[in-house]
Amino acid sequence: MVIGARSGTPEPEGTGAAPEEKDEGVDSAGTEPTEPTGSTESTERGGDGTDRTQDNPKAAKQRSFWKELPILIGIALILALVIKTFFVQAFSIPSGSMENTLRVGDRVLVDKLTPWFGSEPERGEVVVFRDPGGWLDGEPTQRSDSAFVRGVQDVFSFIGLMPSSDEKDLIKRVIAVGGDTVECQGSGPVKVNGVALDEPYIYPGDTPCGQKPFGPVKVPEGRIWVMGDHRGNSLDSRYHQDQPGGGTVPAGNVVGRAFVVAWPIGDWATLPVPDTFDQKGLSSAASLVPTAPALAGAAGALPVVWLLRRRRD
């Protein structure tokens, strides 16, 4: 892009010289052509014939900036829309179901890129997911009474700079994944595949089961079991076991993993997977299922390979 470039003015009639290429309105012979009346070029020259644009380059730069500003804004909006659609999106926290990890009004950034590559939710992650059906029935959406404010919010939420007030999404922690068996009896602890979880993120004063002991529940493949950190104030998988899926959520409903609290600044924090989900025995039950066929196949293949080698010898 050429900054401050202008198209030349045609040579006035009556001059003896043939038209030649000019630079900034000055012909190659060094003489100044007479400007026709009403030409837009004349407004840029002083009484002495000098070019005001050359004398005041700031004016040309200012004009160029204002001409390019709509283009820059358009590019920025397109980039923001692409980022929101494929990479990262902001979500607001509307309730206290994840306290004290997340507080009401916090803004979290959600990674939407990894699900595009087939990555599925893992135990311990805080995820945003779409309502699998019936979880948010009767929950009002937070819409402003002002039409102007609603319009601004709709535009900004479309490009990903603000959360949408019409969102029917939830945010919880993944406790178990497909193939796991999860339960919580009495006052706890929560057990996954028979391994007790140490959950320091639970809201102070809550028990691991809250007021809703459950299980054991076998989580179907391709689904997840989710719970809020504020066990006494979270209508999570425990409370939807009578619905299709038995309280589990399809992994395909997961929008992405929340990885950082971005706003307000005072609540800024990352959201790592707690160490309790790194226990070795936690995934042993699930890992044995795909490993057993492989081991059986290997055991059956060894005699065949041995016989083939004997015959070749």
VOPAGU-2260 file (C-alpha; in pm, 1 decimal, decimal comma):
REM VOPAGU-2260
SITE   aa  ch    i         X         Y         Z
SITE  MET   A    0       0,0       0,0       0,0
SITE  VAL   A    1     137,4     343,0     -96,8
SITE  ILE   A    2      83,4     600,7     174,3
SITE  GLY   A    3     -19,9     950,6      58,6
SITE  ALA   A    4       1,3     873,1    -317,6
SITE  ARG   A    5    -213,2    1083,2    -550,6
SITE  SER   A    6    -309,1    1044,7    -916,8
SITE  GLY   A    7    -157,2    1306,9   -1149,1
SITE  THR   A    8    -350,6    1592,3   -1316,0
SITE  PRO   A    9    -366,8    1594,7   -1697,7
SITE  GLU   A   10    -140,0    1844,7   -1877,6
SITE  PRO   A   11    -338,5    2162,4   -1965,6
SITE  GLU   A   12    -392,2    2235,0   -2332,7
SITE  GLY   A   13    -173,9    2491,1   -2505,9
SITE  THR   A   14     166,7    2384,8   -2381,5
SITE  GLY   A   15     421,5    2305,7   -2643,2
SITE  ALA   A   16     591,0    2021,7   -2460,4
SITE  ALA   A   17     460,5    1670,5   -2489,8
SITE  PRO   A   18     319,3    1526,8   -2168,1
SITE  GLU   A   19     585,1    1355,9   -1962,4
SITE  GLU   A   20     589,0    1159,3   -1638,8
SITE  LYS   A   21     574,8    1390,7   -1334,2
SITE  ASP   A   22     662,1    1344,4    -967,8
SITE  GLU   A   23     424,1    1498,6    -712,0
SITE  GLY   A   24     273,1    1739,6    -972,8
SITE  VAL   A   25     607,5    1881,7   -1097,6
SITE  ASP   A   26     693,7    1810,6   -1461,0
SITE  SER   A   27    1032,7    1673,9   -1563,5
SITE  ALA   A   28    1139,0    2006,0   -1720,7
SITE  GLY   A   29    1122,5    2178,5   -1384,5
SITE  THR   A   30     846,9    2423,6   -1487,7
SITE  GLU   A   31     513,7    2438,3   -1310,8
SITE  PRO   A   32     210,0    2373,5   -1534,4
SITE  THR   A   33     -83,9    2610,1   -1510,8
SITE  GLU   A   34    -361,6    2453,0   -1306,1
SITE  PRO   A   35    -714,4    2457,9   -1454,6
SITE  THR   A   36    -974,6    2642,5   -1252,7
SITE  GLY   A   37   -1156,0    2422,4   -1003,4
SITE  SER   A   38    -888,1    2154,5    -997,2
SITE  THR   A   39    -853,9    1973,7    -670,3
SITE  GLU   A   40    -476,9    1988,7    -716,5
SITE  SER   A   41    -476,6    2371,5    -676,6
SITE  THR   A   42    -593,8    2348,6    -317,3
SITE  GLU   A   43    -269,7    2178,3    -228,1
SITE  ARG   A   44     -34,4    2449,5    -362,6
SITE  GLY   A   45      70,3    2778,9    -208,6
SITE  GLY   A   46      65,7    3118,8    -377,1
SITE  ASP   A   47     431,7    3079,0    -471,9
SITE  GLY   A   48     361,7    2752,9    -655,6
SITE  THR   A   49     512,3    2528,5    -392,3
SITE  ASP   A   50     349,3    2199,9    -293,8
SITE  ARG   A   51     201,5    2226,9      54,7
SITE  THR   A   52     199,6    1848,7      86,4
SITE  GLN   A   53     576,7    1843,7      57,6
SITE  ASP   A   54     612,6    2134,6     301,2
SITE  ASN   A   55     377,0    1968,9     552,8
SITE  PRO   A   56     414,3    1588,4     531,9
SITE  LYS   A   57     217,1    1548,1     856,5
SITE  ALA   A   58    -101,1    1656,2     676,8
SITE  ALA   A   59     -57,7    1381,7     418,9
SITE  LYS   A   60       7,0    1125,5     690,4
SITE  GLN   A   61    -303,9    1232,7     880,4
SITE  ARG   A   62    -519,0    1201,2     569,7
SITE  SER   A   63    -373,0     858,4     499,1
SITE  PHE   A   64    -437,5     741,4     855,6
SITE  TRP   A   65    -804,5     837,6     847,8
SITE  LYS   A   66    -846,2     672,3     508,1
SITE  GLU   A   67    -688,2     350,0     632,1
SITE  LEU   A   68    -859,1     347,1     972,3
SITE  PRO   A   69   -1176,7     168,1     847,3
SITE  ILE   A   70    -957,8     -95,8     681,5
SITE  LEU   A   71    -760,0    -147,2    1001,3
SITE  ILE   A   72   -1080,6    -176,3    1205,1
SITE  GLY   A   73   -1222,8    -426,1     957,2
SITE  ILE   A   74    -908,6    -642,0     972,5
SITE  ALA   A   75    -910,6    -628,7    1353,2
SITE  LEU   A   76   -1274,7    -738,6    1366,3
SITE  ILE   A   77   -1213,7   -1025,4    1125,4
SITE  LEU   A   78    -913,7   -1144,0    1328,8
SITE  ALA   A   79   -1115,3   -1119,8    1650,9
SITE  LEU   A   80   -1395,6   -1325,0    1494,3
SITE  VAL   A   81   -1152,2   -1591,8    1372,3
SITE  ILE   A   82    -983,7   -1609,7    1714,9
SITE  LYS   A   83   -1319,6   -1636,8    1891,6
SITE  THR   A   84   -1442,9   -1906,4    1653,2
SITE  PHE   A   85   -1137,6   -2128,5    1640,6
SITE  PHE   A   86    -894,3   -2037,8    1919,4
SITE  VAL   A   87   -1000,8   -1855,6    2237,8
SITE  GLN   A   88   -1329,9   -1719,2    2367,5
SITE  ALA   A   89   -1420,5   -1527,7    2682,7
SITE  PHE   A   90   -1699,3   -1647,7    2912,5
SITE  SER   A   91   -1846,2   -1488,4    3223,7
SITE  ILE   A   92   -1923,0   -1673,8    3545,2
SITE  PRO   A   93   -2292,3   -1620,1    3632,0
SITE  SER   A   94   -2320,4   -1825,7    3951,2
SITE  GLY   A   95   -2126,8   -1947,5    4252,5
SITE  SER   A   96   -2120,1   -2316,1    4155,4
SITE  MET   A   97   -1741,5   -2308,0    4103,4
SITE  GLU   A   98   -1643,9   -2102,1    4408,9
SITE  ASN   A   99   -1384,8   -2037,6    4527,8
SITE  THR   A  100   -1198,9   -2137,9    4213,0
SITE  LEU   A  101   -1419,3   -1902,8    4009,9
SITE  ARG   A  102   -1626,2   -1617,0    4148,1
SITE  VAL   A  103   -1941,8   -1456,1    4014,7
SITE  GLY   A  104   -1847,0   -1198,5    3750,3
SITE  ASP   A  105   -1508,8   -1349,8    3666,4
SITE  ARG   A  106   -1414,2   -1368,1    3299,7
SITE  VAL   A  107   -1236,4   -1683,3    3190,5
SITE  LEU   A  108   -1059,1   -1755,8    2863,3
SITE  VAL   A  109   -1149,0   -2087,1    2705,1
SITE  ASP   A  110    -923,4   -2282,3    2469,5
SITE  LYS   A  111   -1135,5   -2383,6    2169,3
SITE  LEU   A  112    -846,4   -2495,3    1949,8
SITE  THR   A  113    -757,5   -2837,8    2092,5
SITE  PRO   A  114   -1109,6   -2984,4    2050,9
SITE  TRP   A  115   -1079,0   -2914,9    1677,8
SITE  PHE   A  116    -791,2   -3165,2    1667,9
SITE  GLY   A  117    -991,7   -3438,1    1838,0
SITE  SER   A  118    -869,3   -3373,1    2191,5
SITE  GLU   A  119   -1125,0   -3484,1    2451,6
SITE  PRO   A  120   -1172,7   -3349,6    2805,6
SITE  GLU   A  121    -947,7   -3494,0    3075,1
SITE  ARG   A  122   -1002,6   -3546,9    3446,4
SITE  GLY   A  123    -948,1   -3235,3    3653,5
SITE  GLU   A  124    -999,7   -2983,7    3373,9
SITE  VAL   A  125   -1243,6   -2695,4    3414,3
SITE  VAL   A  126   -1455,7   -2699,2    3098,7
SITE  VAL   A  127   -1734,5   -2497,4    2939,7
SITE  PHE   A  128   -2003,7   -2709,1    2778,2
SITE  ARG   A  129   -2338,9   -2663,8    2611,8
SITE  ASP   A  130   -2648,7   -2766,5    2802,5
SITE  PRO   A  131   -2699,1   -3137,3    2724,2
SITE  GLY   A  132   -3071,5   -3088,1    2776,0
SITE  GLY   A  133   -3275,6   -2982,4    3077,4
SITE  TRP   A  134   -2990,3   -2855,0    3292,9
SITE  LEU   A  135   -3076,3   -2487,4    3249,3
SITE  ASP   A  136   -3452,0   -2510,4    3207,8
SITE  GLY   A  137   -3614,8   -2205,9    3364,1
SITE  GLU   A  138   -3286,5   -2018,8    3405,5
SITE  PRO   A  139   -3335,8   -1657,4    3288,7
SITE  THR   A  140   -3088,0   -1495,2    3051,1
SITE  GLN   A  141   -2928,7   -1172,3    3169,1
SITE  ARG   A  142   -3037,7    -909,6    2917,3
SITE  SER   A  143   -3017,4    -533,8    2962,2
SITE  ASP   A  144   -3335,6    -325,6    2946,2
SITE  SER   A  145   -3159,1     -84,9    2709,4
SITE  ALA   A  146   -3185,3    -171,8    2340,4
SITE  PHE   A  147   -2858,8      14,6    2271,9
SITE  VAL   A  148   -2669,4    -180,6    2539,2
SITE  ARG   A  149   -2813,8    -507,3    2408,6
SITE  GLY   A  150   -2705,8    -419,3    2056,5
SITE  VAL   A  151   -2351,3    -333,8    2163,8
SITE  GLN   A  152   -2326,2    -654,3    2366,6
SITE  ASP   A  153   -2454,9    -863,0    2076,1
SITE  VAL   A  154   -2193,6    -715,7    1840,9
SITE  PHE   A  155   -1907,7    -756,3    2087,0
SITE  SER   A  156   -2012,2   -1109,3    2181,4
SITE  PHE   A  157   -2033,1   -1204,1    1811,8
SITE  ILE   A  158   -1666,2   -1116,2    1762,1
SITE  GLY   A  159   -1565,7   -1263,6    2097,3
SITE  LEU   A  160   -1480,0    -947,8    2290,2
SITE  MET   A  161   -1766,5    -996,3    2538,3
SITE  PRO   A  162   -1957,5   -1299,6    2665,5
SITE  SER   A  163   -2306,0   -1337,3    2524,2
SITE  SER   A  164   -2597,6   -1267,4    2755,7
SITE  ASP   A  165   -2794,9   -1540,8    2575,0
SITE  GLU   A  166   -2542,8   -1814,8    2650,1
SITE  LYS   A  167   -2686,2   -2145,1    2765,2
SITE  ASP   A  168   -2347,5   -2281,8    2861,8
SITE  LEU   A  169   -2224,1   -2425,9    3188,8
SITE  ILE   A  170   -1883,0   -2449,2    3351,3
SITE  LYS   A  171   -1780,6   -2738,8    3577,9
SITE  ARG   A  172   -1483,3   -2957,4    3661,8
SITE  VAL   A  173   -1438,3   -3292,7    3487,4
SITE  ILE   A  174   -1423,6   -3566,2    3753,0
SITE  ALA   A  175   -1447,1   -3878,1    3538,0
SITE  VAL   A  176   -1430,9   -3964,5    3168,5
SITE  GLY   A  177   -1563,2   -4245,5    2949,8
SITE  GLY   A  178   -1489,4   -4587,7    3093,2
SITE  ASP   A  179   -1443,9   -4460,9    3451,1
SITE  THR   A  180   -1651,3   -4562,8    3752,1
SITE  VAL   A  181   -1720,2   -4272,8    3986,8
SITE  GLU   A  182   -1892,0   -4264,9    4326,1
SITE  CYS   A  183   -1922,5   -4067,4    4646,7
SITE  GLN   A  184   -2073,2   -4230,8    4955,2
SITE  GLY   A  185   -2167,3   -4060,4    5282,1
SITE  SER   A  186   -1949,9   -3754,6    5329,1
SITE  GLY   A  187   -1689,2   -3870,3    5079,6
SITE  PRO   A  188   -1433,3   -3877,5    4939,6
SITE  VAL   A  189   -1513,0   -3895,9    4569,8
SITE  LYS   A  190   -1362,6   -4210,2    4418,9
SITE  VAL   A  191   -1271,0   -4268,1    4056,8
SITE  ASN   A  192   -1199,3   -4630,8    3965,8
SITE  GLY   A  193   -1172,8   -4699,3    4337,5
SITE  VAL   A  194    -906,9   -4430,7    4395,2
SITE  ALA   A  195    -995,7   -4156,5    4645,3
SITE  LEU   A  196    -949,6   -3799,0    4530,7
SITE  ASP   A  197    -789,8   -3534,2    4749,1
SITE  GLU   A  198    -980,9   -3221,0    4644,6
SITE  PRO   A  199    -832,6   -2903,7    4796,8
SITE  TYR   A  200   -1030,3   -2689,0    4550,5
SITE  ILE   A  201   -1366,0   -2773,5    4716,1
SITE  TYR   A  202   -1543,7   -2473,8    4869,7
SITE  PRO   A  203   -1451,5   -2436,7    5239,7
SITE  GLY   A  204   -1708,0   -2609,3    5461,4
SITE  ASP   A  205   -1841,4   -2835,4    5184,1
SITE  THR   A  206   -1807,0   -3213,5    5187,3
SITE  PRO   A  207   -1696,4   -3393,2    4868,1
SITE  CYS   A  208   -2045,8   -3539,2    4818,5
SITE  GLY   A  209   -2230,7   -3224,5    4923,4
SITE  GLN   A  210   -2588,0   -3319,9    5006,4
SITE  LYS   A  211   -2605,0   -3565,9    4719,5
SITE  PRO   A  212   -2413,6   -3894,9    4758,9
SITE  PHE   A  213   -2417,4   -4102,4    4441,3
SITE  GLY   A  214   -2287,2   -4405,8    4260,5
SITE  PRO   A  215   -2115,7   -4607,1    4170,3
SITE  VAL   A  216   -2180,3   -4474,4    3817,4
SITE  LYS   A  217   -2017,0   -4618,2    3507,0
SITE  VAL   A  218   -1946,1   -4331,1    3267,8
SITE  PRO   A  219   -2024,9   -4430,6    2907,0
SITE  GLU   A  220   -1759,4   -4389,2    2641,0
SITE  GLY   A  221   -1763,0   -4046,3    2480,8
SITE  ARG   A  222   -1916,4   -3880,8    2788,6
SITE  ILE   A  223   -1791,9   -3708,9    3104,8
SITE  TRP   A  224   -1902,6   -3673,0    3467,7
SITE  VAL   A  225   -1880,1   -3314,1    3592,7
SITE  MET   A  226   -1911,6   -3149,5    3935,5
SITE  GLY   A  227   -1887,1   -2794,9    4064,9
SITE  ASP   A  228   -1622,2   -2701,5    4320,3
SITE  HIS   A  229   -1895,3   -2553,3    4541,7
SITE  ARG   A  230   -2056,9   -2890,4    4606,6
SITE  GLY   A  231   -2335,3   -2740,5    4814,6
SITE  ASN   A  232   -2434,8   -2495,6    4539,7
SITE  SER   A  233   -2391,6   -2681,2    4211,9
SITE  LEU   A  234   -2662,4   -2860,3    4012,9
SITE  ASP   A  235   -2412,5   -3082,3    3833,5
SITE  SER   A  236   -2408,6   -3445,8    3717,2
SITE  ARG   A  237   -2531,0   -3563,4    4058,8
SITE  TYR   A  238   -2866,7   -3391,4    4011,6
SITE  HIS   A  239   -2940,1   -3507,8    3655,4
SITE  GLN   A  240   -2907,1   -3883,3    3687,0
SITE  ASP   A  241   -3275,6   -3924,3    3599,5
SITE  GLN   A  242   -3222,6   -3765,5    3257,6
SITE  PRO   A  243   -3085,3   -3921,0    2936,5
SITE  GLY   A  244   -2717,1   -3997,1    2987,8
SITE  GLY   A  245   -2761,7   -4055,8    3360,2
SITE  GLY   A  246   -2610,0   -3719,3    3450,4
SITE  THR   A  247   -2317,0   -3749,6    3211,8
SITE  VAL   A  248   -2239,2   -3494,1    2941,3
SITE  PRO   A  249   -2146,9   -3578,1    2579,7
SITE  ALA   A  250   -1782,7   -3493,1    2516,7
SITE  GLY   A  251   -1898,5   -3332,5    2191,6
SITE  ASN   A  252   -2086,9   -3069,1    2392,5
SITE  VAL   A  253   -1764,2   -2936,0    2541,3
SITE  VAL   A  254   -1680,6   -2593,9    2398,1
SITE  GLY   A  255   -1330,9   -2593,1    2544,2
SITE  ARG   A  256   -1114,1   -2588,5    2852,2
SITE  ALA   A  257   -1098,6   -2278,3    3072,8
SITE  PHE   A  258    -729,4   -2214,2    3127,5
SITE  VAL   A  259    -705,5   -1869,0    3287,0
SITE  VAL   A  260    -912,2   -1616,7    3483,6
SITE  ALA   A  261    -851,0   -1300,0    3283,2
SITE  TRP   A  262   -1074,7   -1046,2    3460,1
SITE  PRO   A  263   -1092,3    -876,9    3702,3
SITE  ILE   A  264    -719,6    -827,6    3742,6
SITE  GLY   A  265    -739,1    -900,8    4115,1
SITE  ASP   A  266    -873,8   -1252,0    4044,5
SITE  TRP   A  267    -620,9   -1334,0    3773,6
SITE  ALA   A  268    -512,4   -1697,5    3797,2
SITE  THR   A  269    -435,5   -2000,8    3585,1
SITE  LEU   A  270    -654,1   -2311,9    3603,2
SITE  PRO   A  271    -420,2   -2613,1    3603,1
SITE  VAL   A  272    -520,1   -2976,1    3654,8
SITE  PRO   A  273    -483,8   -3061,0    4028,6
SITE  ASP   A  274    -217,2   -3314,6    4122,7
SITE  THR   A  275    -476,3   -3556,3    4264,3
SITE  PHE   A  276    -574,3   -3648,6    3907,2
SITE  ASP   A  277    -217,3   -3760,0    3831,8
SITE  GLN   A  278    -239,0   -4064,8    4059,0
SITE  LYS   A  279    -110,0   -4374,8    3879,9
SITE  GLY   A  280    -398,0   -4607,2    3968,5
SITE  LEU   A  281    -664,6   -4358,2    3861,4
SITE  SER   A  282    -673,6   -4462,3    3496,4
SITE  SER   A  283    -569,2   -4823,4    3538,6
SITE  ALA   A  284    -920,3   -4963,6    3500,2
SITE  ALA   A  285    -986,3   -4770,8    3181,2
SITE  SER   A  286    -644,6   -4845,3    3032,4
SITE  LEU   A  287    -682,2   -5222,3    3078,4
SITE  VAL   A  288    -975,1   -5235,6    2839,1
SITE  PRO   A  289    -792,0   -5133,3    2520,0
SITE  THR   A  290    -469,0   -5304,5    2632,5
SITE  ALA   A  291    -619,4   -5652,4    2681,8
SITE  PRO   A  292    -706,5   -5714,0    2312,3
SITE  ALA   A  293    -360,5   -5597,7    2210,7
SITE  LEU   A  294    -193,1   -5835,4    2455,0
SITE  ALA   A  295    -412,1   -6123,0    2342,4
SITE  GLY   A  296    -329,4   -6052,3    1979,7
SITE  ALA   A  297      43,2   -6040,6    2055,1
SITE  ALA   A  298      25,6   -6371,0    2244,8
SITE  GLY   A  299    -149,5   -6537,3    1953,4
SITE  ALA   A  300      91,2   -6394,8    1694,9
SITE  LEU   A  301     410,0   -6521,7    1859,9
SITE  PRO   A  302     354,1   -6895,5    1783,8
SITE  VAL   A  303     258,7   -6813,4    1423,8
SITE  VAL   A  304     576,9   -6610,8    1371,3
SITE  TRP   A  305     784,9   -6887,5    1527,6
SITE  LEU   A  306     636,1   -7154,1    1294,9
SITE  LEU   A  307     692,4   -6939,6     986,7
SITE  ARG   A  308    1057,1   -6889,5    1075,2
SITE  ARG   A  309    1105,0   -7266,1    1129,8
SITE  ARG   A  310     963,9   -7341,2     787,5
SITE  ARG   A  311    1194,2   -7087,9     618,9
SITE  ASP   A  312    1495,9   -7239,7     793,3
